[in-house]
Amino acid sequence: MRDLARINRIQGLIHNIWLQHPDMRYGQLIINLHNKYLYQKPRIRDMFYVEDSDWEEFLINFKGFE
């Protein structure tokens, strides 16, 4: 079974990023984060295959939208 604590950690990271960009709608925020992640990881074509630990690391190191 996967670590259940990851859910709150990842949601907390998204929450903190959203507070920095409160004018974005939730879907807009997620798509923008998704696109930024895929830009940094060109070998990844679909978020379906991204491990939660990789997504969490990306969110931890996220520096904002340019």
N, C-alpha and C positions, 0 to 999 in steps of 0.2 A: 504494500500500500504506500502511496506517495505521502510525503510529509504534509499533514493537514495545516500546519502553521504557515506554510508557504502562501496560502490563500490570503490571510490577513496581512502578511508582509508585502505581497505584491499589490494588493488593493490599497494598502497604506502609501506605497510609493506613488501609485497612480493618483491617489487623493492629494498628496503633496504637490505633484506636478500640476494638477488641475487648479489648485489654489494659486499657483504662479501664473496661470493663464485662464482666469475665470470667465472671460468672454467667449471661450470656446464651448460649443456644445459637446456632450460626452462622446458621441459618435465621431465628431470631428477630431477631438483629442486623441481617441484611440487610433483612428486612421492615420493621423499625422505622426503619432509615435510609431505605428506599424511601418509607415513609409520610411521614416528616419532609420529604424532598425534595419530594414531591408537594404537601404542605401549603404549602410556600414557593413553589411554582410551579403555581398552580391551573389555568393554561392547559394544562399537561401532563396527559394522562390515562393514559398508558401508558409505562413505562420503556423499552419496546422502541425508542422514538423519541428517547431522550435521548442526546445526543452524549457520548462519553467525556470530552471536555474540560469539559463542563458538570458532569458527575458528579464529576470530579476536583476541580473548583473548589469544589463543595459539600462534599466530604469534607475539603478543606484548611481550609475555614472553619467546619466543624462544631464547635459549642460544647457538645455533650452533649444528653442527653435530659432533658426537663423533667418 
